[in-house]
Amino acid sequence: MVAEMDIDQATFIPGRTILQPGESLAPDLSTYEMLHTLEAPWPCLSLDVVRDQLGDNRKTYPATTYAVAGTQAASGREKENQIMVMKMSGLGKLEKDVDSEEEDEDSDDEEHSDPILETKNIPLNTCTNRIRVYQEPQATAARLPTTMTAVMTESGNVYIHDITTHLTSFDTPGTVLTAQNDKPIYTIKAHGQTEGYALDWSPLTPAGKLLTGDNQGRIFCTTRSDGGTFVTDDAPFTGHSGSVEELQWSPSEKNVFASASSDGTVKIWDTRSKSRTAAVSVQVSKTDVNVLSWSKLTSHLLASGADDGQWAVWDLRQWKPSAPGSIASSSQTAVASFNFNKEQITSVEWHPTDDSIVAVAAGDNTVTLWDLAVELDDEESKDTAGAQDYPPQLLFVHYMEQVKECHWHPQIPGAIMATGGSGFG
């Protein structure tokens, strides 16, 4: 059917190219190793990828991945909302034209299997603003580690569920799920009825430690003991004059975290501070700062994304208080900044094993990949003069309608999962 169509091979540039009546977009499949889409009963505006026991650095097909997402049902149908615990298997490799009989003989039919989606749904009765998953360090290879989800909801409550049994049921015949499995093991009510979007699990606290932020600028810390008991601190961290949009724990210091706000600032905090105020505050945008990502490999690098479509990378070694105990509240120069996107940045995430690669999702319906290691010499700069539409660091543009969030798979190199109003990709 494609061969009979009149296809314009021109590249679509989001925010710059205008589709003509009757035109639609199609991906250039030669640029993908794997590409799958699926729809949910309701849009899921947030998801998280679950680590599994299938091994790291996987490059074989068909691929299998596990993930969680929370739905956002239409107004008046809130009772249909749920947490979706998902297993996607049979994710085949895209068939490519082979150039020789030898390549044809080496190809594996199993690489091109049909995908299978399995779900275990947990009733929620309220919309999910953001969902994040946490796993305890695995005790033995014989069992799954305790896996929990935290859901920041439209109602203001934050629900924590143990989904270990849900995950086990996908691959262990005879596993029985009961109504008890669907009940939250803890509910954070400290935010009252104030809605929020920001939450993050600490990667350095084995039992589990969770930050949650709301639209009143408050940040609460909830700690889980070794025995499984949760405690939420009574006193919040305060200092933002706008809503807390994003929270990120430091990947290297267990008492340090960063926050982003609609007041245009990013703040760095120390949980040991008795004053519950930020150690450093920097104005990084004149608009809302929606998202953050702290590099796991180079812990002094922090990426931010804002409402004006700009995303930037900051060197935290430059963010020093002017004097011991004081707060430096001033603008700083970014290590790198990009204005390619013409709509708000909705997701930004560093590659898990390459500290120069960043994935960015934006309101112009794109997921873009960037390589910050790319630098042009003088001759190349002359050749690209006037090509402002294509920054040299831009690696890849994937078009996905109403995309909201994207995450790298930590165990499948180069694989990204995204979600939005049009489903999953």
C-alpha positions as CSV (number, residue, x, y, z in Angstrom):
1,M,0.0,0.0,0.0
2,V,2.9,2.3,0.8
3,A,4.4,1.8,-2.6
4,E,1.2,3.0,-4.3
5,M,1.0,6.2,-2.2
6,D,2.4,9.5,-3.2
7,I,4.8,10.1,-0.4
8,D,6.6,13.4,0.2
9,Q,10.0,12.5,1.6
10,A,10.6,15.9,3.1
11,T,11.4,16.0,6.8
12,F,8.8,17.4,9.1
13,I,10.2,20.0,11.6
14,P,7.9,20.4,14.6
15,G,6.7,24.0,15.1
16,R,8.1,25.0,11.7
17,T,6.6,22.8,9.1
18,I,2.8,23.2,8.4
19,L,0.9,20.1,7.3
20,Q,-1.3,20.8,4.3
21,P,-4.9,19.6,4.0
22,G,-4.9,15.8,3.4
23,E,-1.4,15.3,4.6
24,S,-0.4,13.1,7.5
25,L,2.9,12.1,9.1
26,A,4.6,8.7,8.9
27,P,7.9,7.7,10.6
28,D,11.0,6.8,8.6
29,L,11.1,3.2,9.8
30,S,14.7,2.8,8.6
31,T,15.8,4.9,11.5
32,Y,14.3,2.6,14.2
33,E,15.4,-0.8,15.5
34,M,12.1,-1.2,17.3
35,L,8.9,0.8,17.2
36,H,5.6,-0.1,18.9
37,T,2.5,1.8,19.9
38,L,-0.5,0.8,22.1
39,E,-3.5,2.5,23.6
40,A,-4.8,2.5,27.1
41,P,-8.5,2.7,28.2
42,W,-7.7,6.3,29.3
43,P,-4.7,8.6,28.7
44,C,-1.8,8.0,31.0
45,L,0.2,11.2,31.5
46,S,2.9,9.6,33.6
47,L,4.7,6.2,33.6
48,D,7.8,4.6,35.0
49,V,9.8,1.6,33.7
50,V,10.3,-1.3,36.2
51,R,13.7,-3.1,36.4
52,D,13.4,-6.8,35.8
53,Q,15.5,-10.0,36.3
54,L,16.1,-10.6,32.6
55,G,19.6,-9.1,32.6
56,D,21.3,-5.8,31.9
57,N,22.5,-4.6,28.5
58,R,20.0,-6.7,26.6
59,K,20.3,-6.4,22.8
60,T,18.3,-9.5,21.6
61,Y,14.7,-9.5,20.2
62,P,11.9,-9.9,20.8
63,A,12.2,-7.6,23.8
64,T,10.3,-7.7,27.1
65,T,9.7,-4.8,29.4
66,Y,7.7,-4.1,32.5
67,A,6.2,-0.7,33.4
68,V,3.6,1.1,35.5
69,A,1.3,4.0,34.6
70,G,-1.6,5.9,36.0
71,T,-4.7,6.9,34.1
72,Q,-6.5,10.2,33.7
73,A,-10.1,9.5,33.0
74,A,-12.6,12.1,31.8
75,S,-14.4,14.4,34.2
76,G,-17.3,12.6,35.8
77,R,-15.7,9.2,35.3
78,E,-13.0,9.4,38.0
79,K,-14.0,6.1,39.4
80,E,-12.7,4.4,36.3
81,N,-9.1,5.5,37.1
82,Q,-6.5,2.9,37.8
83,I,-2.8,2.1,38.2
84,M,-1.8,-0.1,35.3
85,V,1.0,-2.7,36.1
86,M,2.1,-3.9,32.6
87,K,4.2,-6.5,31.0
88,M,4.9,-6.0,27.3
89,S,6.5,-9.0,25.6
90,G,7.1,-10.0,22.0
91,L,8.4,-6.5,21.1
92,G,9.9,-7.4,17.8
93,K,12.6,-5.8,15.8
94,L,11.5,-3.9,12.7
95,E,11.9,-5.8,9.5
96,K,14.6,-4.3,7.3
97,D,15.4,-4.8,3.7
98,V,18.3,-7.2,3.5
99,D,21.1,-6.6,1.0
100,S,22.3,-10.1,0.6
101,E,21.4,-13.8,0.9
102,E,23.9,-14.1,3.8
103,E,22.1,-11.4,5.8
104,D,18.8,-13.0,5.1
105,E,20.0,-16.4,6.4
106,D,21.3,-14.7,9.5
107,S,18.0,-13.0,10.3
108,D,15.9,-14.5,13.0
109,D,12.2,-14.8,12.5
110,E,11.6,-14.6,16.2
111,E,12.9,-11.1,16.1
112,H,9.7,-10.1,14.3
113,S,7.1,-11.6,16.6
114,D,3.7,-10.1,17.5
115,P,3.7,-8.0,20.7
116,I,1.7,-9.1,23.7
117,L,0.4,-6.7,26.4
118,E,-0.6,-8.1,29.8
119,T,-2.0,-5.8,32.6
120,K,-2.9,-6.0,36.3
121,N,-5.0,-3.0,37.2
122,I,-5.4,-1.4,40.6
123,P,-8.5,0.7,41.2
124,L,-7.6,4.3,42.1
125,N,-10.8,6.5,41.8
126,T,-8.7,9.6,41.2
127,C,-6.5,10.9,38.4
128,T,-2.8,10.3,38.5
129,N,-0.6,13.3,38.1
130,R,2.7,11.4,38.4
131,I,3.8,7.9,39.2
132,R,7.2,6.6,40.3
133,V,8.4,3.1,41.1
134,Y,10.9,2.0,43.7
135,Q,12.6,-1.4,44.3
136,E,14.5,-2.6,47.3
137,P,17.9,-4.0,46.7
138,Q,17.3,-7.6,45.6
139,A,18.0,-10.1,48.4
140,T,18.2,-13.2,46.3
141,A,18.0,-14.3,42.7
142,A,15.1,-16.6,43.5
143,R,12.6,-13.9,44.2
144,L,11.6,-10.5,42.9
145,P,12.7,-7.5,45.0
146,T,9.9,-5.7,46.9
147,T,8.6,-3.2,44.4
148,M,6.5,-0.2,45.3
149,T,4.7,2.6,43.4
150,A,4.0,6.1,44.6
151,V,1.2,8.0,42.9
152,M,0.6,11.7,43.3
153,T,-3.1,12.3,42.6
154,E,-5.5,15.0,41.7
155,S,-7.1,14.7,45.1
156,G,-3.9,15.7,47.0
157,N,-3.3,12.3,48.5
158,V,-0.2,10.3,47.7
159,Y,-0.8,6.5,47.6
160,I,1.9,3.9,48.0
161,H,1.2,0.4,46.7
162,D,3.2,-2.8,46.9
163,I,3.1,-4.3,43.4
164,T,5.5,-7.2,43.9
165,T,2.7,-9.8,43.7
166,H,1.3,-8.1,40.6
167,L,4.6,-8.4,38.9
168,T,5.1,-12.0,40.1
169,S,1.7,-13.0,38.7
170,F,2.9,-12.3,35.1
171,D,5.5,-15.1,35.2
172,T,4.6,-17.4,38.1
173,P,1.5,-19.6,37.4
174,G,-0.8,-19.9,40.3
175,T,-0.1,-16.5,41.8
176,V,-3.3,-15.2,43.3
177,L,-4.2,-11.5,43.5
178,T,-6.8,-10.5,46.1
179,A,-8.5,-7.2,46.9
180,Q,-5.9,-6.8,49.7
181,N,-3.1,-6.6,47.1
182,D,-4.9,-3.6,45.5
183,K,-5.1,-1.6,48.7
184,P,-2.4,1.1,49.4
185,I,0.1,0.1,52.0
186,Y,0.4,3.8,53.0
187,T,-1.3,7.1,52.2
188,I,0.4,10.5,52.5
189,K,-2.2,13.0,53.6
190,A,0.1,15.8,54.6
191,H,-0.7,17.8,51.5
192,G,-4.4,18.0,52.5
193,Q,-6.5,18.6,49.4
194,T,-3.7,20.5,47.6
195,E,-2.9,19.0,44.3
196,G,0.7,18.2,43.3
197,Y,2.9,16.8,40.6
198,A,6.3,16.3,42.0
199,L,7.6,13.1,43.7
200,D,10.8,11.1,43.7
201,W,12.2,8.0,45.5
202,S,15.7,8.2,46.9
203,P,18.1,5.8,45.0
204,L,20.4,5.6,48.1
205,T,18.1,4.7,50.9
206,P,17.6,0.9,50.8
207,A,14.3,0.8,52.7
208,G,12.8,3.7,50.7
209,K,12.5,7.5,51.1
210,L,10.1,9.6,49.2
211,L,9.8,13.3,48.4
212,T,6.4,14.8,47.5
213,G,5.7,18.4,46.5
214,D,2.5,20.4,45.9
215,N,1.0,23.5,44.4
216,Q,1.5,25.5,47.6
217,G,5.2,25.2,47.3
218,R,5.6,22.6,50.1
219,I,7.8,19.6,50.0
220,F,7.3,16.6,52.4
221,C,9.6,13.7,53.1
222,T,8.3,10.3,53.9
223,T,10.7,7.6,55.2
224,R,10.2,3.8,55.3
225,S,11.9,1.8,58.0
226,D,13.5,-1.5,57.6
227,G,10.4,-3.1,59.1
228,G,8.2,-1.5,56.4
229,T,6.6,1.2,58.5
230,F,6.2,4.7,56.8
231,V,6.5,8.0,58.6
232,T,5.9,11.4,57.0
233,D,7.6,14.4,58.5
234,D,5.2,17.0,60.0
235,A,7.3,20.0,58.9
236,P,7.6,20.6,55.1
237,F,10.5,22.1,53.3
238,T,9.4,25.6,52.2
239,G,10.8,28.5,50.2
240,H,9.3,28.3,46.7
241,S,6.8,31.1,45.9
242,G,5.1,28.9,43.3
243,S,4.1,25.3,42.9
244,V,6.7,22.5,43.1
245,E,6.8,21.0,39.7
246,E,9.6,18.4,40.0
247,L,11.8,16.8,42.6
248,Q,15.1,14.9,42.1
249,W,17.3,13.2,44.7
250,S,21.0,13.5,44.2
251,P,22.4,10.3,42.8
252,S,25.5,10.5,45.0
253,E,24.5,12.2,48.3
254,K,21.7,10.6,50.2
255,N,20.7,13.8,52.1
256,V,20.6,16.2,49.1
257,F,17.8,16.9,46.6
258,A,16.8,19.4,44.0
259,S,13.4,21.0,43.3
260,A,12.0,23.0,40.3
261,S,9.1,25.4,40.6
262,S,6.7,27.6,38.7
263,D,8.5,30.5,40.3
264,G,11.3,29.9,37.7
265,T,13.9,28.7,40.3
266,V,15.8,25.5,41.0
267,K,16.7,25.0,44.6
268,I,19.2,22.5,46.3
269,W,18.2,21.2,49.7
270,D,19.8,19.2,52.5
271,T,17.4,17.1,54.5
272,R,19.6,17.5,57.6
273,S,18.8,21.3,57.7
274,K,16.8,22.1,60.8
275,S,15.4,25.3,59.1
276,R,13.9,23.3,56.3
277,T,15.1,26.0,53.8
278,A,17.1,25.6,50.6
279,A,20.9,25.7,50.7
280,V,21.1,27.2,47.2
281,S,18.4,28.9,45.0
282,V,19.1,29.9,41.4
283,Q,16.7,31.6,38.9
284,V,17.1,29.4,35.8
285,S,14.0,30.6,33.8
286,K,11.6,33.5,33.5
287,T,8.8,30.9,33.1
288,D,7.7,27.8,35.0
289,V,10.4,25.2,35.4
290,N,8.5,21.9,34.7
291,V,11.1,19.1,34.9
292,L,14.5,18.2,36.2
293,S,17.0,15.3,35.6
294,W,20.1,14.7,37.7
295,S,22.8,12.9,35.8
296,K,23.5,9.5,37.4
297,L,27.0,9.3,35.9
298,T,28.2,12.9,36.4
299,S,26.6,14.0,39.6
300,H,27.4,17.8,39.2
301,L,25.3,18.0,36.0
302,L,21.6,18.8,36.3
303,A,19.2,19.3,33.4
304,S,16.0,21.5,33.5
305,G,13.1,22.1,31.2
306,A,10.8,25.1,31.2
307,D,7.5,26.3,29.9
308,D,9.0,28.5,27.2
309,G,10.4,25.5,25.4
310,Q,13.9,25.9,26.6
311,W,15.9,23.2,28.2
312,A,19.3,23.6,29.8
313,V,22.2,21.9,31.5
314,W,23.7,23.3,34.7
315,D,27.1,22.7,36.4
316,L,26.2,22.5,40.1
317,R,29.8,23.2,41.1
318,Q,29.1,26.8,40.1
319,W,26.1,27.0,42.4
320,K,27.8,27.9,45.7
321,P,26.3,30.1,48.5
322,S,28.1,33.4,48.8
323,A,28.9,32.7,52.4
324,P,28.5,29.7,54.8
325,G,24.8,29.4,55.7
326,S,23.6,32.0,53.2
327,I,21.4,31.5,50.2
328,A,22.7,32.5,46.7
329,S,19.6,33.6,44.8
330,S,20.8,34.7,41.5
331,S,20.9,33.8,37.8
332,Q,23.6,31.5,36.5
333,T,25.0,30.7,33.1
334,A,24.0,27.3,31.7
335,V,26.6,24.9,30.4
336,A,24.3,24.3,27.5
337,S,20.8,25.5,26.5
338,F,18.5,24.9,23.6
339,N,15.5,26.6,22.1
340,F,14.6,24.1,19.4
341,N,11.2,23.3,20.9
342,K,8.5,25.9,20.5
343,E,6.2,24.5,23.3
344,Q,6.7,23.6,27.0
345,I,9.2,20.9,28.0
346,T,7.3,18.1,29.7
347,S,10.0,15.6,30.3
348,V,13.8,15.5,30.4
349,E,16.0,12.5,31.3
350,W,19.7,11.7,31.1
351,H,20.7,8.4,29.4
352,P,21.4,5.8,32.1
353,T,24.9,4.8,30.8
354,D,26.0,7.7,28.6
355,D,26.4,11.1,30.3
356,S,26.3,13.1,27.1
357,I,22.9,11.9,25.8
358,V,19.6,13.4,26.9
359,A,16.0,12.6,26.0
360,V,13.5,15.5,25.9
361,A,9.7,15.4,25.5
362,A,7.8,18.6,24.6
363,G,4.3,20.0,23.9
364,D,5.1,20.2,20.2
365,N,4.4,16.5,20.1
366,T,8.1,15.4,20.0
367,V,10.6,13.2,21.8
368,T,14.0,14.4,20.9
369,L,17.5,12.9,21.6
370,W,20.5,15.1,22.1
371,D,24.2,14.5,22.2
372,L,25.9,17.2,24.3
373,A,29.4,15.8,23.3
374,V,29.0,17.2,19.7
375,E,31.1,20.2,19.0
376,L,31.7,21.8,15.6
377,D,35.1,23.0,14.5
378,D,35.4,26.3,12.6
379,E,35.0,24.7,9.2
380,E,31.9,22.8,10.2
381,S,30.5,26.0,11.7
382,K,30.7,27.7,8.4
383,D,28.9,24.8,6.7
384,T,26.0,24.9,9.2
385,A,25.7,28.7,9.3
386,G,22.0,29.6,8.9
387,A,20.9,26.1,9.8
388,Q,19.4,27.2,13.2
389,D,16.5,24.8,12.8
390,Y,18.9,21.9,13.4
391,P,21.3,22.3,16.3
392,P,24.3,20.1,15.8
393,Q,23.6,18.3,19.1
394,L,20.2,17.2,17.9
395,L,20.4,13.4,17.2
396,F,16.8,12.3,16.6
397,V,13.2,13.6,16.4
398,H,10.3,11.2,17.1
399,Y,6.8,12.6,16.6
400,M,4.2,11.5,19.1
401,E,0.9,13.3,19.6
402,Q,0.3,14.8,23.0
403,V,3.4,13.2,24.5
404,K,3.9,14.0,28.2
405,E,6.7,11.8,29.6
406,C,9.5,9.6,28.4
407,H,12.0,7.3,30.2
408,W,15.0,5.3,29.1
409,H,14.9,1.6,29.8
410,P,17.7,1.0,32.3
411,Q,18.4,-2.5,30.9
412,I,17.8,-2.3,27.1
413,P,20.3,0.1,25.5
414,G,18.7,2.8,23.4
415,A,15.1,1.8,24.3
416,I,12.8,4.6,25.4
417,M,9.2,4.3,26.6
418,A,6.9,7.3,26.3
419,T,3.3,8.1,27.2
420,G,0.7,10.8,26.5
421,G,-2.8,11.6,25.3
422,S,-2.4,9.3,22.3
423,G,-1.2,6.2,24.3
424,F,2.1,4.6,24.7
425,G,5.2,4.4,22.4
